């Protein structure tokens, strides 16, 4: 029985050692799980904070751009974004620079458009003035033509009564009549 007792003692010793080791491993596992949970929570909090500040770093500059876009939509082309507020090489800085360039282009196009409208108005005023002058000239020519026509009619009437008086007067009357015909022809040409 001596060997059996030794074997039992050794088995008991191993069981105790195994129980101690198991308890130690269980304690280490519990500590590891606790540390893992704590680290996981810390990482989650850190990720949330990083996400918050990263999102804020993007949305704050975008809100400035949106605010200026609303002012531009109301017709205010005098404002620009301060590029120093957007960092040097960030995507929002590139967007802000492009937005400022777009506002500058709009302002330049608006100035060109305004100048074009102003020139168009001046040309329209000149055209109206020229039309008024042409109308005034036409009215004057019409009055002159009417006076000339009246004069021609009187000359024709006098020519007929003189032709009845004498042959020489008749000859002179024919000349006056020819002159009258030429005058009428010129008047017709003027009227065209």
C-alpha positions in Angstrom: 0.0 0.0 0.0 2.8 2.3 0.3 3.0 3.0 -3.4 -0.8 3.5 -3.6 -0.6 6.0 -0.7 2.2 7.9 -2.4 0.3 7.8 -5.7 -2.9 9.1 -3.9 -0.9 11.8 -2.1 0.7 12.8 -5.4 -2.7 12.8 -7.1 -4.1 14.9 -4.3 -1.1 17.3 -4.5 -1.7 17.6 -8.3 -5.4 18.3 -7.8 -4.6 21.0 -5.3 -2.0 22.5 -7.6 -4.5 22.2 -10.5 -7.2 23.8 -8.4 -4.8 26.7 -7.4 -3.7 27.1 -11.0 -7.3 27.0 -12.3 -8.3 29.6 -9.7 -5.3 31.7 -10.7 -6.1 31.4 -14.4 -9.8 32.2 -13.6 -8.6 35.3 -11.7 -6.4 36.3 -14.6 -9.2 35.7 -17.1 -11.6 37.8 -15.0 -8.9 40.6 -14.8 -8.3 40.3 -18.6 -12.0 40.5 -19.3 -12.3 43.5 -17.0 -9.3 45.3 -18.6 -10.6 44.4 -22.1 -14.0 45.8 -21.4 -12.5 48.9 -19.9 -10.2 49.3 -22.8 -13.0 48.7 -25.3 -15.2 51.3 -23.6 -12.2 53.7 -23.5 -11.6 53.1 -27.2 -15.3 53.6 -28.0 -15.4 56.9 -26.0 -12.2 58.0 -27.8 -13.6 57.1 -31.2 -16.8 59.0 -30.4 -14.8 62.1 -29.3 -12.6 61.9 -32.4 -15.6 61.6 -34.6 -17.3 64.5 -32.9 -14.3 66.8 -33.3 -13.6 65.6 -36.8 -17.2 66.1 -37.8 -17.2 69.5 -36.1 -14.0 70.4 -38.0 -15.8 69.7 -41.2 -19.3 71.0 -40.5 -18.2 74.3 -39.0 -16.3 75.4 -42.2 -19.1 74.0 -44.4 -21.6 76.1 -42.4 -19.6 79.2 -43.1 -19.6 78.4 -46.8 -23.4 77.7 -46.7 -24.0 81.0 -44.9 -22.0 82.9 -47.5 -23.8 81.1 -50.3 -27.1 82.2 -48.9 -25.9 85.9 -48.9 -24.6 85.5 -52.5 -28.0 84.1 -53.5 -29.6 87.3 -52.2 -27.3 89.3 -54.5 -24.4 90.3 -52.2 -21.3 89.6 -54.2 -19.1 91.9 -52.0 -18.1 89.3 -49.4 -15.4 86.6 -49.4 -14.5 83.7 -47.1 -11.4 84.1 -44.9 -9.2 81.3 -46.1 -7.1 81.4 -42.9 -10.0 79.9 -41.1 -10.0 76.7 -43.3 -6.5 75.5 -42.8 -3.9 75.3 -45.6 -4.5 72.1 -47.6 -7.8 70.8 -46.3 -10.6 69.9 -48.6 -12.7 72.7 -47.1 -9.9 75.1 -47.8 -9.9 74.1 -51.4 -13.7 74.4 -51.5 -13.5 77.9 -49.9 -10.9 79.1 -52.3 -13.0 77.8 -55.3 -16.1 79.5 -53.8 -14.2 82.8 -53.5 -13.1 82.5 -57.1 -16.7 81.8 -58.2 -18.0 84.9 -56.3 -15.2 87.0 -58.0 -16.3 85.6 -61.4 -19.9 86.4 -60.7 -19.0 90.0 -59.6 -16.9 90.5 -62.8 -19.7 89.1 -65.0 -22.3 91.4 -63.2 -20.1 94.4 -63.9 -19.7 93.5 -67.5 -23.4 92.9 -67.8 -24.2 96.2 -66.2 -21.8 98.0 -68.6 -23.4 96.2 -71.5 -26.9 97.2 -70.4 -25.7 100.8 -69.9 -24.2 100.9 -73.4 -27.4 99.4 -74.8 -29.5 102.1 -73.1 -27.2 104.8 -74.6 -27.5 103.2 -78.0 -31.3 103.1 -77.7 -31.4 106.8 -76.7 -29.2 107.7 -79.7 -31.5 105.7 -82.0 -34.6 107.4 -80.6 -32.9 110.8 -81.1 -31.9 110.0 -84.7 -35.5 108.8 -85.4 -36.8 112.1 -84.1 -34.4 114.0 -86.3 -35.4 112.0 -89.3 -39.1 112.6 -88.6 -38.5 116.3 -88.1 -36.6 116.4 -91.4 -39.4 114.5 -93.2 -42.0 116.9 -91.8 -40.0 119.9 -93.0 -39.6 118.3 -96.5 -43.3 117.6 -96.7 -44.2 121.2 -95.8 -41.7 122.4 -98.5 -43.2 120.1 -101.0 -46.7 121.3 -100.3 -45.6 124.9 -100.6 -43.9 124.1 -103.9 -46.9 122.2 -105.2 -49.2 125.2 -104.4 -46.8 127.5 -106.2 -46.7 125.2 -109.2 -50.5 125.2 -109.4 -50.5 129.0 -109.3 -47.9 129.2 -112.0 -49.8 126.8 -114.2 -53.0 128.8 -113.8 -51.2 132.0 -114.7 -49.6 130.4 -117.7 -53.0 129.4 -119.1 -54.4 132.9 -118.8 -51.3 134.4 -120.4 -51.4 131.9 -123.3 -54.9 133.1 -124.1 -53.6 136.6 -124.4 -50.7 136.3 -126.9 -48.7 133.9 -128.9 -45.4 135.0 -127.3 -47.0 134.6 -124.0 -48.0 131.2 -125.2 -44.4 130.4 -126.0 -43.3 131.6 -122.6 -46.1 129.7 -121.0 -44.9 126.4 -122.6 -41.5 127.0 -121.1 -43.1 127.6 -117.7 -45.2 124.5 -118.1 -42.0 122.5 -119.0 -40.4 124.0 -115.9 -43.4 123.0 -113.9 -43.3 119.5 -115.2 -39.6 119.2 -114.2 -40.5 120.6 -110.8 -43.3 118.0 -110.4 -41.0 115.3 -111.4 -38.5 116.4 -108.8 -41.2 116.6 -106.2 -42.3 113.0 -107.1 -38.7 111.9 -106.8 -38.4 113.6 -103.4 -41.7 112.0 -102.3 -40.4 108.5 -103.0 
